[in-house]
């Protein structure tokens, strides 16, 4: 074999290995930088206020038997806003019913709990934004879900 061909192959192999090592180092460094970023603060002194037995009639097709959903909600709030959340539970119930009653029975049956939580969070955010006031809770969660 020609000496210049061997040197070229060795040089190419060294370049590929050096490039691969550099890429591994660069990707590893960016992963460590992302891991070092602080996580979102967790509300340590949070309170949980429940809204039980929200009953919603689901849309059905013509001639089909009527189906309903029963859902229990939990609102995460601060100590300072707990009383305000409790006072507004009837209002929160109406927002949930208005949002969830637009679902069809088949659509509701195929949704995950996370999808319900996202739908409700959007409904609450839109309602409070429309009224120009902040939400007195940081999160809405589904505690129980029954679809019949």
MODELLER restraints for C-alpha pairs under 7 A, 6 or more apart:
rsr = mdl.restraints
at = mdl.atoms
rsr.add(forms.Gaussian(group=physical.xy_distance, feature=features.Distance(at['CA:45:A'], at['CA:78:A']), mean=6.63, stdev=0.5))
rsr.add(forms.Gaussian(group=physical.xy_distance, feature=features.Distance(at['CA:45:A'], at['CA:79:A']), mean=6.78, stdev=0.5))
rsr.add(forms.Gaussian(group=physical.xy_distance, feature=features.Distance(at['CA:46:A'], at['CA:76:A']), mean=6.40, stdev=0.5))
rsr.add(forms.Gaussian(group=physical.xy_distance, feature=features.Distance(at['CA:46:A'], at['CA:77:A']), mean=5.52, stdev=0.5))
rsr.add(forms.Gaussian(group=physical.xy_distance, feature=features.Distance(at['CA:46:A'], at['CA:78:A']), mean=4.70, stdev=0.5))
rsr.add(forms.Gaussian(group=physical.xy_distance, feature=features.Distance(at['CA:46:A'], at['CA:79:A']), mean=6.22, stdev=0.5))
rsr.add(forms.Gaussian(group=physical.xy_distance, feature=features.Distance(at['CA:47:A'], at['CA:76:A']), mean=5.76, stdev=0.5))
rsr.add(forms.Gaussian(group=physical.xy_distance, feature=features.Distance(at['CA:47:A'], at['CA:77:A']), mean=5.20, stdev=0.5))
rsr.add(forms.Gaussian(group=physical.xy_distance, feature=features.Distance(at['CA:47:A'], at['CA:78:A']), mean=5.61, stdev=0.5))
rsr.add(forms.Gaussian(group=physical.xy_distance, feature=features.Distance(at['CA:47:A'], at['CA:79:A']), mean=6.02, stdev=0.5))
rsr.add(forms.Gaussian(group=physical.xy_distance, feature=features.Distance(at['CA:47:A'], at['CA:82:A']), mean=6.72, stdev=0.5))
rsr.add(forms.Gaussian(group=physical.xy_distance, feature=features.Distance(at['CA:48:A'], at['CA:74:A']), mean=6.26, stdev=0.5))
rsr.add(forms.Gaussian(group=physical.xy_distance, feature=features.Distance(at['CA:48:A'], at['CA:75:A']), mean=5.53, stdev=0.5))
rsr.add(forms.Gaussian(group=physical.xy_distance, feature=features.Distance(at['CA:48:A'], at['CA:76:A']), mean=4.76, stdev=0.5))
rsr.add(forms.Gaussian(group=physical.xy_distance, feature=features.Distance(at['CA:48:A'], at['CA:77:A']), mean=6.26, stdev=0.5))
rsr.add(forms.Gaussian(group=physical.xy_distance, feature=features.Distance(at['CA:49:A'], at['CA:74:A']), mean=5.54, stdev=0.5))
rsr.add(forms.Gaussian(group=physical.xy_distance, feature=features.Distance(at['CA:49:A'], at['CA:75:A']), mean=5.16, stdev=0.5))
rsr.add(forms.Gaussian(group=physical.xy_distance, feature=features.Distance(at['CA:49:A'], at['CA:76:A']), mean=6.67, stdev=0.5))
rsr.add(forms.Gaussian(group=physical.xy_distance, feature=features.Distance(at['CA:49:A'], at['CA:86:A']), mean=6.93, stdev=0.5))
rsr.add(forms.Gaussian(group=physical.xy_distance, feature=features.Distance(at['CA:50:A'], at['CA:73:A']), mean=5.71, stdev=0.5))
rsr.add(forms.Gaussian(group=physical.xy_distance, feature=features.Distance(at['CA:50:A'], at['CA:74:A']), mean=4.32, stdev=0.5))
rsr.add(forms.Gaussian(group=physical.xy_distance, feature=features.Distance(at['CA:50:A'], at['CA:75:A']), mean=6.28, stdev=0.5))
rsr.add(forms.Gaussian(group=physical.xy_distance, feature=features.Distance(at['CA:51:A'], at['CA:72:A']), mean=5.82, stdev=0.5))
rsr.add(forms.Gaussian(group=physical.xy_distance, feature=features.Distance(at['CA:51:A'], at['CA:73:A']), mean=5.03, stdev=0.5))
rsr.add(forms.Gaussian(group=physical.xy_distance, feature=features.Distance(at['CA:51:A'], at['CA:74:A']), mean=6.10, stdev=0.5))
rsr.add(forms.Gaussian(group=physical.xy_distance, feature=features.Distance(at['CA:51:A'], at['CA:89:A']), mean=6.72, stdev=0.5))
rsr.add(forms.Gaussian(group=physical.xy_distance, feature=features.Distance(at['CA:52:A'], at['CA:72:A']), mean=4.42, stdev=0.5))
rsr.add(forms.Gaussian(group=physical.xy_distance, feature=features.Distance(at['CA:52:A'], at['CA:73:A']), mean=6.27, stdev=0.5))
rsr.add(forms.Gaussian(group=physical.xy_distance, feature=features.Distance(at['CA:53:A'], at['CA:70:A']), mean=5.83, stdev=0.5))
rsr.add(forms.Gaussian(group=physical.xy_distance, feature=features.Distance(at['CA:53:A'], at['CA:71:A']), mean=5.70, stdev=0.5))
rsr.add(forms.Gaussian(group=physical.xy_distance, feature=features.Distance(at['CA:53:A'], at['CA:72:A']), mean=5.35, stdev=0.5))
rsr.add(forms.Gaussian(group=physical.xy_distance, feature=features.Distance(at['CA:54:A'], at['CA:70:A']), mean=5.56, stdev=0.5))
rsr.add(forms.Gaussian(group=physical.xy_distance, feature=features.Distance(at['CA:54:A'], at['CA:71:A']), mean=5.20, stdev=0.5))
rsr.add(forms.Gaussian(group=physical.xy_distance, feature=features.Distance(at['CA:54:A'], at['CA:72:A']), mean=6.16, stdev=0.5))
rsr.add(forms.Gaussian(group=physical.xy_distance, feature=features.Distance(at['CA:54:A'], at['CA:93:A']), mean=6.63, stdev=0.5))
rsr.add(forms.Gaussian(group=physical.xy_distance, feature=features.Distance(at['CA:55:A'], at['CA:68:A']), mean=6.99, stdev=0.5))
rsr.add(forms.Gaussian(group=physical.xy_distance, feature=features.Distance(at['CA:55:A'], at['CA:69:A']), mean=5.74, stdev=0.5))
rsr.add(forms.Gaussian(group=physical.xy_distance, feature=features.Distance(at['CA:55:A'], at['CA:70:A']), mean=4.58, stdev=0.5))
rsr.add(forms.Gaussian(group=physical.xy_distance, feature=features.Distance(at['CA:55:A'], at['CA:71:A']), mean=6.61, stdev=0.5))
rsr.add(forms.Gaussian(group=physical.xy_distance, feature=features.Distance(at['CA:56:A'], at['CA:68:A']), mean=5.54, stdev=0.5))
rsr.add(forms.Gaussian(group=physical.xy_distance, feature=features.Distance(at['CA:56:A'], at['CA:69:A']), mean=5.12, stdev=0.5))
rsr.add(forms.Gaussian(group=physical.xy_distance, feature=features.Distance(at['CA:56:A'], at['CA:70:A']), mean=6.42, stdev=0.5))
rsr.add(forms.Gaussian(group=physical.xy_distance, feature=features.Distance(at['CA:56:A'], at['CA:97:A']), mean=5.92, stdev=0.5))
rsr.add(forms.Gaussian(group=physical.xy_distance, feature=features.Distance(at['CA:56:A'], at['CA:100:A']), mean=6.84, stdev=0.5))
rsr.add(forms.Gaussian(group=physical.xy_distance, feature=features.Distance(at['CA:56:A'], at['CA:101:A']), mean=5.82, stdev=0.5))
rsr.add(forms.Gaussian(group=physical.xy_distance, feature=features.Distance(at['CA:57:A'], at['CA:67:A']), mean=6.15, stdev=0.5))
rsr.add(forms.Gaussian(group=physical.xy_distance, feature=features.Distance(at['CA:57:A'], at['CA:68:A']), mean=4.31, stdev=0.5))
rsr.add(forms.Gaussian(group=physical.xy_distance, feature=features.Distance(at['CA:57:A'], at['CA:69:A']), mean=6.35, stdev=0.5))
rsr.add(forms.Gaussian(group=physical.xy_distance, feature=features.Distance(at['CA:57:A'], at['CA:101:A']), mean=6.07, stdev=0.5))
rsr.add(forms.Gaussian(group=physical.xy_distance, feature=features.Distance(at['CA:58:A'], at['CA:67:A']), mean=5.61, stdev=0.5))
rsr.add(forms.Gaussian(group=physical.xy_distance, feature=features.Distance(at['CA:58:A'], at['CA:68:A']), mean=5.26, stdev=0.5))
rsr.add(forms.Gaussian(group=physical.xy_distance, feature=features.Distance(at['CA:58:A'], at['CA:69:A']), mean=6.93, stdev=0.5))
rsr.add(forms.Gaussian(group=physical.xy_distance, feature=features.Distance(at['CA:58:A'], at['CA:101:A']), mean=5.54, stdev=0.5))
rsr.add(forms.Gaussian(group=physical.xy_distance, feature=features.Distance(at['CA:58:A'], at['CA:103:A']), mean=5.95, stdev=0.5))
rsr.add(forms.Gaussian(group=physical.xy_distance, feature=features.Distance(at['CA:58:A'], at['CA:104:A']), mean=5.44, stdev=0.5))
rsr.add(forms.Gaussian(group=physical.xy_distance, feature=features.Distance(at['CA:58:A'], at['CA:105:A']), mean=5.37, stdev=0.5))
rsr.add(forms.Gaussian(group=physical.xy_distance, feature=features.Distance(at['CA:59:A'], at['CA:102:A']), mean=6.83, stdev=0.5))
rsr.add(forms.Gaussian(group=physical.xy_distance, feature=features.Distance(at['CA:59:A'], at['CA:103:A']), mean=6.12, stdev=0.5))
rsr.add(forms.Gaussian(group=physical.xy_distance, feature=features.Distance(at['CA:59:A'], at['CA:104:A']), mean=4.37, stdev=0.5))
rsr.add(forms.Gaussian(group=physical.xy_distance, feature=features.Distance(at['CA:59:A'], at['CA:105:A']), mean=5.88, stdev=0.5))
rsr.add(forms.Gaussian(group=physical.xy_distance, feature=features.Distance(at['CA:60:A'], at['CA:66:A']), mean=6.35, stdev=0.5))
rsr.add(forms.Gaussian(group=physical.xy_distance, feature=features.Distance(at['CA:60:A'], at['CA:104:A']), mean=5.86, stdev=0.5))
rsr.add(forms.Gaussian(group=physical.xy_distance, feature=features.Distance(at['CA:60:A'], at['CA:105:A']), mean=5.85, stdev=0.5))
rsr.add(forms.Gaussian(group=physical.xy_distance, feature=features.Distance(at['CA:67:A'], at['CA:105:A']), mean=6.52, stdev=0.5))
rsr.add(forms.Gaussian(group=physical.xy_distance, feature=features.Distance(at['CA:67:A'], at['CA:148:A']), mean=5.53, stdev=0.5))
rsr.add(forms.Gaussian(group=physical.xy_distance, feature=features.Distance(at['CA:68:A'], at['CA:147:A']), mean=5.97, stdev=0.5))
rsr.add(forms.Gaussian(group=physical.xy_distance, feature=features.Distance(at['CA:68:A'], at['CA:148:A']), mean=5.55, stdev=0.5))
rsr.add(forms.Gaussian(group=physical.xy_distance, feature=features.Distance(at['CA:69:A'], at['CA:146:A']), mean=5.59, stdev=0.5))
rsr.add(forms.Gaussian(group=physical.xy_distance, feature=features.Distance(at['CA:69:A'], at['CA:147:A']), mean=4.39, stdev=0.5))
rsr.add(forms.Gaussian(group=physical.xy_distance, feature=features.Distance(at['CA:69:A'], at['CA:148:A']), mean=6.30, stdev=0.5))
rsr.add(forms.Gaussian(group=physical.xy_distance, feature=features.Distance(at['CA:70:A'], at['CA:145:A']), mean=5.90, stdev=0.5))
rsr.add(forms.Gaussian(group=physical.xy_distance, feature=features.Distance(at['CA:70:A'], at['CA:146:A']), mean=5.11, stdev=0.5))
rsr.add(forms.Gaussian(group=physical.xy_distance, feature=features.Distance(at['CA:70:A'], at['CA:147:A']), mean=6.49, stdev=0.5))
rsr.add(forms.Gaussian(group=physical.xy_distance, feature=features.Distance(at['CA:71:A'], at['CA:144:A']), mean=5.45, stdev=0.5))
rsr.add(forms.Gaussian(group=physical.xy_distance, feature=features.Distance(at['CA:71:A'], at['CA:145:A']), mean=4.55, stdev=0.5))
rsr.add(forms.Gaussian(group=physical.xy_distance, feature=features.Distance(at['CA:71:A'], at['CA:146:A']), mean=6.36, stdev=0.5))
rsr.add(forms.Gaussian(group=physical.xy_distance, feature=features.Distance(at['CA:72:A'], at['CA:142:A']), mean=6.06, stdev=0.5))
rsr.add(forms.Gaussian(group=physical.xy_distance, feature=features.Distance(at['CA:72:A'], at['CA:143:A']), mean=5.29, stdev=0.5))
rsr.add(forms.Gaussian(group=physical.xy_distance, feature=features.Distance(at['CA:72:A'], at['CA:144:A']), mean=4.95, stdev=0.5))
rsr.add(forms.Gaussian(group=physical.xy_distance, feature=features.Distance(at['CA:72:A'], at['CA:145:A']), mean=6.63, stdev=0.5))
rsr.add(forms.Gaussian(group=physical.xy_distance, feature=features.Distance(at['CA:73:A'], at['CA:140:A']), mean=6.78, stdev=0.5))
rsr.add(forms.Gaussian(group=physical.xy_distance, feature=features.Distance(at['CA:73:A'], at['CA:141:A']), mean=5.68, stdev=0.5))
rsr.add(forms.Gaussian(group=physical.xy_distance, feature=features.Distance(at['CA:73:A'], at['CA:142:A']), mean=4.77, stdev=0.5))
rsr.add(forms.Gaussian(group=physical.xy_distance, feature=features.Distance(at['CA:73:A'], at['CA:143:A']), mean=5.48, stdev=0.5))
rsr.add(forms.Gaussian(group=physical.xy_distance, feature=features.Distance(at['CA:74:A'], at['CA:140:A']), mean=5.77, stdev=0.5))
rsr.add(forms.Gaussian(group=physical.xy_distance, feature=features.Distance(at['CA:74:A'], at['CA:141:A']), mean=5.08, stdev=0.5))
rsr.add(forms.Gaussian(group=physical.xy_distance, feature=features.Distance(at['CA:74:A'], at['CA:142:A']), mean=6.27, stdev=0.5))
rsr.add(forms.Gaussian(group=physical.xy_distance, feature=features.Distance(at['CA:74:A'], at['CA:143:A']), mean=6.32, stdev=0.5))
rsr.add(forms.Gaussian(group=physical.xy_distance, feature=features.Distance(at['CA:75:A'], at['CA:137:A']), mean=6.21, stdev=0.5))
rsr.add(forms.Gaussian(group=physical.xy_distance, feature=features.Distance(at['CA:75:A'], at['CA:139:A']), mean=5.77, stdev=0.5))
rsr.add(forms.Gaussian(group=physical.xy_distance, feature=features.Distance(at['CA:75:A'], at['CA:140:A']), mean=4.65, stdev=0.5))
rsr.add(forms.Gaussian(group=physical.xy_distance, feature=features.Distance(at['CA:75:A'], at['CA:141:A']), mean=6.34, stdev=0.5))
rsr.add(forms.Gaussian(group=physical.xy_distance, feature=features.Distance(at['CA:76:A'], at['CA:137:A']), mean=5.56, stdev=0.5))
rsr.add(forms.Gaussian(group=physical.xy_distance, feature=features.Distance(at['CA:76:A'], at['CA:138:A']), mean=5.66, stdev=0.5))
rsr.add(forms.Gaussian(group=physical.xy_distance, feature=features.Distance(at['CA:76:A'], at['CA:139:A']), mean=5.17, stdev=0.5))
rsr.add(forms.Gaussian(group=physical.xy_distance, feature=features.Distance(at['CA:76:A'], at['CA:140:A']), mean=6.48, stdev=0.5))
rsr.add(forms.Gaussian(group=physical.xy_distance, feature=features.Distance(at['CA:77:A'], at['CA:136:A']), mean=6.64, stdev=0.5))
rsr.add(forms.Gaussian(group=physical.xy_distance, feature=features.Distance(at['CA:77:A'], at['CA:137:A']), mean=4.30, stdev=0.5))
rsr.add(forms.Gaussian(group=physical.xy_distance, feature=features.Distance(at['CA:77:A'], at['CA:138:A']), mean=5.78, stdev=0.5))
rsr.add(forms.Gaussian(group=physical.xy_distance, feature=features.Distance(at['CA:81:A'], at['CA:136:A']), mean=5.96, stdev=0.5))
rsr.add(forms.Gaussian(group=physical.xy_distance, feature=features.Distance(at['CA:84:A'], at['CA:136:A']), mean=6.98, stdev=0.5))
rsr.add(forms.Gaussian(group=physical.xy_distance, feature=features.Distance(at['CA:85:A'], at['CA:136:A']), mean=6.22, stdev=0.5))
rsr.add(forms.Gaussian(group=physical.xy_distance, feature=features.Distance(at['CA:95:A'], at['CA:123:A']), mean=6.93, stdev=0.5))
rsr.add(forms.Gaussian(group=physical.xy_distance, feature=features.Distance(at['CA:95:A'], at['CA:124:A']), mean=6.86, stdev=0.5))
rsr.add(forms.Gaussian(group=physical.xy_distance, feature=features.Distance(at['CA:96:A'], at['CA:120:A']), mean=6.43, stdev=0.5))
rsr.add(forms.Gaussian(group=physical.xy_distance, feature=features.Distance(at['CA:99:A'], at['CA:120:A']), mean=6.95, stdev=0.5))
rsr.add(forms.Gaussian(group=physical.xy_distance, feature=features.Distance(at['CA:99:A'], at['CA:123:A']), mean=6.42, stdev=0.5))
rsr.add(forms.Gaussian(group=physical.xy_distance, feature=features.Distance(at['CA:109:A'], at['CA:147:A']), mean=6.89, stdev=0.5))
rsr.add(forms.Gaussian(group=physical.xy_distance, feature=features.Distance(at['CA:113:A'], at['CA:142:A']), mean=6.76, stdev=0.5))
rsr.add(forms.Gaussian(group=physical.xy_distance, feature=features.Distance(at['CA:117:A'], at['CA:140:A']), mean=6.53, stdev=0.5))
rsr.add(forms.Gaussian(group=physical.xy_distance, feature=features.Distance(at['CA:117:A'], at['CA:141:A']), mean=5.81, stdev=0.5))
rsr.add(forms.Gaussian(group=physical.xy_distance, feature=features.Distance(at['CA:117:A'], at['CA:142:A']), mean=6.31, stdev=0.5))
rsr.add(forms.Gaussian(group=physical.xy_distance, feature=features.Distance(at['CA:121:A'], at['CA:140:A']), mean=6.26, stdev=0.5))
rsr.add(forms.Gaussian(group=physical.xy_distance, feature=features.Distance(at['CA:128:A'], at['CA:134:A']), mean=6.17, stdev=0.5))
rsr.add(forms.Gaussian(group=physical.xy_distance, feature=features.Distance(at['CA:128:A'], at['CA:135:A']), mean=6.10, stdev=0.5))
